[in-house]
Amino acid sequence: MSTTHPGSTDATRLRAALQDGTTPARLQTALLAGTRPHPSFVDVLIERCAVEPDLFVRDTLTWALTCHDTSLTVPRLLREAVAGSSQAQSQALHTLSKVGDSRGWSVITPALLRDPDPEVARTAWRVAVRLVPAGEHEQLAEDLCSQLGRGDEWTHRSLSQALAALGDAAAAPLRVSASDPDPAVATHAVVTERLLSHPEQDFDVAVVVAEAQRVAAGLDVPLPAAELQPTEHPGGRSPEVQPD
């Protein structure tokens, strides 16, 4: 008589619960998978990341994967990051950044940083600046600067934050990009330079200041120093920015 390995039974139950439950039920299931990790859960959790529609459940799936042995999770996540669907790639990259394993850097290629899917690209940028090894910061900054001016406001914001996180390594390529003939590229570079030199500012303030500087320069009118400082909203609070 054949027998079923207990782990495979648990994995089957986990897969069924993640497929058939309501959002709160799936969230609870993902939590349990992290609090009671088992090697057989890894493939199920990664598979679910590729199709799970709810952001909070996906984040809990990622957390559950971080509770498992990296010798099991990282090789599977690396494969998913380069060969999965857009959501699978993005979530695998996100999970690799949370795991923090240096092997994650191996999938950060120029092609991935330029991925046509904005969510994949944005996630790759965030992962890259977290996992970049010593000696690779300048090249990464150049690769990221090739994407300046791309996409919508959130894409601009993500790229600027990634470049600002690289610190001095981003200064030279940003300086070059600030003179780009494409106004979108040049403006984005100037905004990012502002964030680099004033890390206490947020993206929205940097955009406003950069635009004011551009207009003042075009009119050959010096901009008063007071106008270069961020202003507070009523109540003493600066404008809130949704986390990337």
N, C-alpha and C positions, 0 to 999 in steps of 0.2 A: 504494500500500500504506500502510495507516495505521500509525502508530508510537505506542508507549506512552511517556509521559514517565517518565524514571527515578524521579522523586520519587513518582509514583503507584504504581509497582511496589514501591518501598520501603515505602510506606504500607500497601499490601495485605499485604505480608509481615509488617509490624509488627502489623497487626490480627489476622492468622491466628495469629501466635506468642502474642499476648496472650489469645487465645480458647482455644487448644488445649493450651497447655503446662501442666505441673505448677506448683505454687506457686513452687518455686525457679527454674524456667525462666522464668516470667512476671516474677519479680523481676529476673533477669538481663537479660531483654528490655527492661524499663523502664529499667534502668541504662544499657544501650547507647543507648536513645533519647535519654537525657540527655547522654551523652558524645559522641554524634554527631548533634546536633540537625539537623532539617530542617523547613522550613515545612509540608510535607505531613503531618508527624507530629502536629501540634497537635490537629486534630479527632479523630484516632484515640485519642490519650491522654485527651482530655476525655471521649470516648464510653466509654472503658474505666473511667474513674473512677466512672461512674454505676452500673456493674454488678459491679466487681471485689469479690469477697467477702473478700479477705485484707487486713487493716489495713496490714501492712508493704508489701505491693505497692502499695496505694493511696498510701501516703506516698512511695514511690519514683516513682510516676506524677506526683505533685505536684512532687517534686524535678525530674523530667525536664521538666515544663512550665516551671519557673523558669529552665531553661537555654535556653529559646526566647525570641525577641524579644517584648517586651511589646506591641508594636503588633499582633501576631497573637493572643497569648494572652488579653489582658485583655478585649477586646470579646466574645470567645466565652465566657469565664468569667462575665462580667456577665450574659449571656443565660441561661446555665445556672443561675446563682444565683437567678433569679426564675421560671424556667419549667420546670426539670427535676423529676425525681422527688426524693423526700426525700434519698436518698443523693447524687444528682447535685448538689442544692443545697448540702448540707453540705460535700461535697468541693470544689465550686467556691469556696465561701466560704473554706474552709480554704486553698485554693491562693492566692486573692486576698490573704489575710493574709500568706502567705509571699512573694509577689511584692512586697507593700508599696506598690503603686501607689495613689496618692490617688484614682484613679477608682473604686476599690472602694467608697468611701463612698457613692456614688450609689445603691447597692442597699440600703443600711441604712435601712429604713423602720420606723416603729412596728409595722406589720403583720408584718414579718419578725422583729422582736424578740419578738413575741408568737406566733410560729408555733406551731401546736398540736403539731407534731412536736418532741419535746424535743431531739433531736440537731441539728436545724436551728437551733432557738432558741439552744442552747448555743454552737454555732459562730458564729452571728450576734453573740452577745454578745462573744465573744473578738475577732472581727474588728472590731467597732465600737470597742472601746476602743483598738485598735491604729491605726485609721485616722481616728479622730475629728479633724476640723479645729479650729483655734483658734476659740473662740466658740461651739462646740456642746457643750462638756462638760456644762454644767448641764442642758441639755435631754435629753441622752443619759442622764444620771443619773436624771432624773425618769422617763423611759421605762423604764429598767431596774428602778427601784423598783416600778413597776406589776406586776412579775413576782415580787416577794418572796412567799415561802410556797408557791410553785408546785413541784409534782413531788417527786421523791425526793431522797435525800441528795446524789447527784452533781449533780443540777440545782441544789440549794441551794448546793453548793460552787462550781460554775461561776459562778453569779450573784454570789455574795459576792466571789469573786476579781476578777470584772470590775468591780464597783463599787469595790472597794478600789484597783484600778488607776487609777481616776479621781481619787483623792485628795480634796482639799478640795471639789471640785465635787459630791461625793456626800454631804457632811456634812448639808446642810439637808434634802434629801428623805428621807434615812435617819432624821433626827430626827423628822420628821413621821410616817413609817411606824412608828416605834417605839411610837407611841401608837395605832396602828390597832386597832379593835375585834376584828379577826380575830387570835386568838392566834398562828396560824401566821405571819402577816405580821409581827406585832410582834416575835416571837421571832427570826425570820430577820433583821429589821432590826437588832436588838440585837447579834446575833452578828456581823453585817457591820460595825457600828460598832466593835466590839471589834477586828476585823481592821484597820480603818482607823486606829485609834489605837495599835495594837500590831502593826505590820507584820511583826515578827519571829515572831509566833505563826502556827501553822497553823490550819486550819479546825476540826479536832477539838478542839484546846485551847480555841479561842474558844467553841465550843458548850458545853463543860463549864463554863467560867467564867461564861458568860451564864446558864446554868441555875442555877448556885450563887447568882449574884446575884439571880436571880428568886425563888428559894426564900427566901433571906435577907430580901429585901424584904417578901415575903408574911408572914413571921414577925416582921417588925420587929426583926430581929437583925442587928447590923453584921457584915459578913463580914471576918475578919482579913485584913490586907494580904498575909500570907504565902500565903493560899489563892488569891490572885488571880494567882500566878505559876505558869507551866507547870512541871510536874514531869517529871523524866527517867525513862525506863524503866531497868531494870537494865542495867548496862553503860555508863551515861552517855549513852544515845541517846534522843532524843525519838521518839514514834511516827511511823513513816514513812507518808506520804500518797501514794497513787498519783497521778501527774501527770494533770492534766485534759486 
